[in-house]
Amino acid sequence: MAVAESDRTTVLRGHVAEAAAELRARGLGLELDQDPTAIDRWLDLRAVELMRSCTIPLEYVDEPIVAGPYTYDMTSCLEHVVTIEELSYGDTGFMLACPGPLMSGVTVGALGDTSQRKGYYERVAGREPTWTFFGLTEPRKGSAATELEATLVPEGDGYRLSGTKRYVGNAAFAQLGVVFCRRAPGPLGIEAVLVDTDEPGFNAEPIPTVGLRGARISHITLDDVRVEPEQILGFKTLKSTRRGLVGAIRTLQRFRPVLTGTALGLARAVLDHVQEQRPGITGTDRLRLEELRDRVAAVRQRNYQVASAIDAGRVRADHIAGVKTRAAELAEGCTLLAADLLGPGSLVTDPWLNKAYRDARAFEFMEGTGHIQRLAVFQGVYKGTFLKD
Ligand SMILES: Cc1cc2nc3c(=O)[nH]c(=O)nc-3n(C[C@H](O)[C@H](O)[C@H](O)COP(=O)(O)OP(=O)(O)OC[C@H]3O[C@@H](n4cnc5c(N)ncnc54)[C@H](O)[C@@H]3O)c2cc1C
């Protein structure tokens, strides 16, 4: 049954849509696709300002997002989802290239003590644009994240961090980020540490990619990077078993609806692009377009429900995985339909569609592949809880 969108959500969508429209109108996504460092030229745009505030608690934000009668709290999963979906409609790659806390902000919120949170959020919300990263994936351990191999070894009154990370967004351009590493064997021996990228031994290089070049995924080498105990998130306040892995899981569960919104924003942009290119579209072609529009709208509504449930403390891994998988498939499906309705040559002659087609393929892998999401859905189906709220 359809649930009416709240006025608060509608107002936020309209507010962010204006910033997103500027990205589309100026074709900034295509420029960034050519040169992902071009983001540095557009740091004064409203879209960048919005991205910088995402996940930061209100007490650290000088100018919170205010639209109509509402002040928005970007630690809310729903408000984050609404914002990201609209910005992704403007351009997904541009959005991901922006400075701001992105995923690491959620990890710091989940695990950090008061002084770690203050230090991190004040820095990221400060006047200087700050890029961050979330370093979980490793070359030999992607989906099997609990088997990660980067090590945190005691040395004197601190530690040494060593290992490699791969496919980490913005790492080669970031000032700080979170690295997941192993202090002891087993899943509960994982820690999350805050790392400054100018520390000796930290090195990150961008990885050339075919699509979603704005994500600026990078390869990180950690060669005996010095880590003080206070850089370990939750070191003073949480038991070791409640730290690293718990932070990774909470971050991924909180962020998957955001990635779902990202995929849906791109899907909507593709459908609108087809409509713009073929304003007189009729018959079966029109029906095929409308069918996908309906499916995108349905998944968006479901995603809003999932995000609202997270805000209410009801975190359902199977529901979160279900919407993420569906949205990733839809984004790809929309680009396939676009290529069909605009003609096979359009992928060569239409640079915008060519880029959207390449970008949409990334969602399958980001924050867990489709196989991993389907395993989570299966758990819910097997337990008989998937269809229950
Ligand atoms: C644009 C982009 C941005 C990213 N940003 C970040 C980031 O900021 N930080 C970060 O840490 N990572 C990031 N990643 C990495 C992403 O999280 C990984 O790509 C993903 O977790 C999969 O890991 P992998 O690529 O090593 O694939 P693998 O885990 O090696 O998987 C390879 C294949 O095996 C399948 N497979 C693996 N395990 C199972 C299983 N148990 N059952 C069934 N099938 C299985 C997978 O579905 C896949 O098809 C990013 C990736 C992309 C594409």
The ligand as an ORCA input file, in Angstrom:
! r2SCAN-3c Opt
* xyz 0 1
  C      32.655      2.608     -7.085
  C      33.104      1.796     -5.912
  C      33.369      2.439     -4.712
  C      33.831      1.702     -3.607
  N      34.130      2.359     -2.449
  C      34.663      1.671     -1.391
  C      35.090      2.366     -0.212
  O      34.969      3.602     -0.107
  N      35.646      1.635      0.787
  C      35.809      0.286      0.713
  O      36.327     -0.295      1.660
  N      35.422     -0.397     -0.403
  C      34.861      0.250     -1.456
  N      34.478     -0.423     -2.596
  C      34.710     -1.868     -2.696
  C      33.445     -2.718     -2.609
  O      32.916     -2.670     -1.307
  C      33.867     -4.138     -3.037
  O      34.080     -4.090     -4.444
  C      32.843     -5.193     -2.702
  O      32.760     -5.347     -1.308
  C      33.188     -6.539     -3.333
  O      34.491     -6.913     -3.047
  P      35.464     -7.379     -4.233
  O      35.397     -6.376     -5.315
  O      36.796     -7.688     -3.634
  O      34.804     -8.711     -4.815
  P      34.925    -10.186     -4.218
  O      34.539    -10.197     -2.788
  O      36.273    -10.747     -4.588
  O      33.813    -10.943     -5.049
  C      34.032    -11.431     -6.380
  C      32.769    -12.175     -6.818
  O      32.509    -13.287     -5.932
  C      31.191    -13.191     -5.378
  N      31.206    -13.648     -3.969
  C      32.114    -13.304     -3.018
  N      31.788    -13.908     -1.851
  C      30.652    -14.630     -2.070
  C      29.837    -15.465     -1.255
  N      30.097    -15.657      0.036
  N      28.753    -16.024     -1.805
  C      28.447    -15.837     -3.129
  N      29.201    -15.046     -3.966
  C      30.280    -14.469     -3.436
  C      30.850    -11.704     -5.452
  O      29.455    -11.500     -5.488
  C      31.514    -11.283     -6.766
  O      30.684    -11.613     -7.840
  C      34.004      0.286     -3.716
  C      33.703     -0.353     -4.931
  C      33.266      0.376     -6.013
  C      32.964     -0.339     -7.300
*
